[in-house]
């Protein structure tokens, strides 16, 4: 079974992070919430606090098949300033492992140099930060082992794209029916 890590930073967009966790778990995929703070406690951009499963320093990244970056401010800035996060996304992209980012967080992928020649999307206004990408306005875009999405309103589509990457269209259709999502 594939295992995904989702980086949680103070100031993250709660819906973008927790929707991915919820939907992947509903799909039977293993996902671990990884705080990049010194503690598992995370406070999102709207003041909602929650506990991650672990902290960055305790993760064996060799056991992961994917990493996800939720957006939000200043969460995206916190992710981009974390040397460990940047190193892991570059390593995973180089190995062909899934790297997924939503909202402003694809800008972290752009700054890390992993979007060159890839189709990608982001929150409106961050397009210039998708260095080297072919930018579109789709809700969620999968290009090889990179998945990007536009924002909170596309969080379900983003999570379903990750499910499709690891499973198939039938798993996505089943989830959509159970979620009453059209």
N, C-alpha and C positions, 0 to 999 in steps of 0.2 A: 504494500500500500504506500502511496506517496504521502509525504509529510511536508507541510507548508509552515513557514514562519512568517508572522506579520509583525512588523516593527511598530511599536506604540511609543509615541513621544508626547510629552506634555504639549498641549496646544493642537493635538490632532483633531480632525473632524470625526467626532464620535460615530456618526452614522456610517461613514465610509469604512471605518475600521471594523466596527462590531457587526455590520451587515455581512461583510465577508466572512467573519468568524462563524456567524450563525448559519449562513447558507452552506458553507463548506462542511460544517458538522452535520447539517441535515442531509447532505449528500453522502455522508459516510466517509468523508475525507478527514485526515488528521491535520489539525492546525494548532499551532502554538503561538500564543500572544507573547511577544518579546518586548519588554520595556527597555528603552535605551537610557532610562533614568537610573539612578543608583538603587532604586527600590522598585517593587512591582506595582506600586501605586502610580496611576496615571490620571491626570486631569486634562480633559479635552478642551477644545477651544470655546465651548459653551458652558464651561464650569461643571461638567458631569465627570465625576470621579469613578474609576473602576480599577480592578486589580488585573494585571497581566499574569500569565502563568509563570513567567521566569524573567530574569534580567539578561541582558546581552552577554555579559561575561560568563554566564553559566551554560551557554548554548554550544552544543557540538554541531557546527554548521555542516559538517560532512554528512550528517544524518538527514539533512533537509534536501528536498527536491525543488523547492521554490521559496521565494521571499516576496512579500507584498508590502508596499508603502502606501498608507492612507495619506490624504492631503490634509488641508486645514492650516491655519496660521495661528501661532508660529510653529506648529508641528512640522511642516515641511522644511522650514529653515533649520529646525533642530535636527532633523534627519540628515540634511545636506551638510551640516557642520560636524556630524559624528563620523570620524575617520573610519571606524569599524563598519558602519553601515555602507559607506562608499566603497570600501574594500570588498565587502561581501557581494554587493550588487555587480561590481566589475568582475569578480571571480566567477559568480554564477553565470553572468552573461557570456563570459569567455568559455565556460564549460557547456553552454547550451542549456543550462537549467532555467526554469521559468523565473522571470523577474516581472512583477506587475506593479503598476502605480496608478493612482487616481487623483484627479483634481489638480492641485498645484504640484503634487509629488513627481509627476513625470519630468519636471524641471530638474530634479535631482539626477534622474537618468541622463538627461541631456548634458548636465554639467560633468557627469562621470564619463561621457564619451561613448555611451552604449546605444545611442539612437541613430547613429550615422546610417543613412540609407533605409531606415525602418519607417514604416507608417506608424504614426502616433497621434494621440489627441491629448488635450489637457483642458483645464479650466480656462475660459475666455480671458485673454490678457496675458497668458503665460506662453503663448506660441513661440515668441522669440527665444525662449529659454530651452526649446527642444532642439538643441544644436544638432544639425545634420539630418533631422527627421523630415519626412514627407508628411506634412500636417493636414489633417482632415477635420471634419466636424461631426463624425459619427459618434454614437454614444459610447461604444467600447470597440477597441481595435486590437486584434491579435495579429502579430507579424512574427512568425517563427516562435521564439521563446520569450517574446516581449508582449505584454498585454497592458494597454493604457485605457483610461476612461476619463470623462469630463468633470464629474463632480457628484455631490450628494444625490442629486436626482437621477444619476445613472449608476448608483451603487449596486442595485440588484442586477442590472445588466453586466456590470463588471464582475461580480461574484459568479454569475452564471457562465461567463466566458472562462473563468478559471475552472469551474466544474467541467465544462465541455473539454477543456485542454487535457484534463486528467481522466475524464470518463468518456462520454459521447453525447450526441444530440438527444438520445432517448432518456438519459439521466436528467438532462436539462428540461425536457418536456414533462417528465414526471414531477420534477421540482416545481415547475411553473404551475402545474395543476394543483399541487398541494398548497402552494402559496397563494392561489387564486390570482396569479399574475399573468397578464395578457400582453 
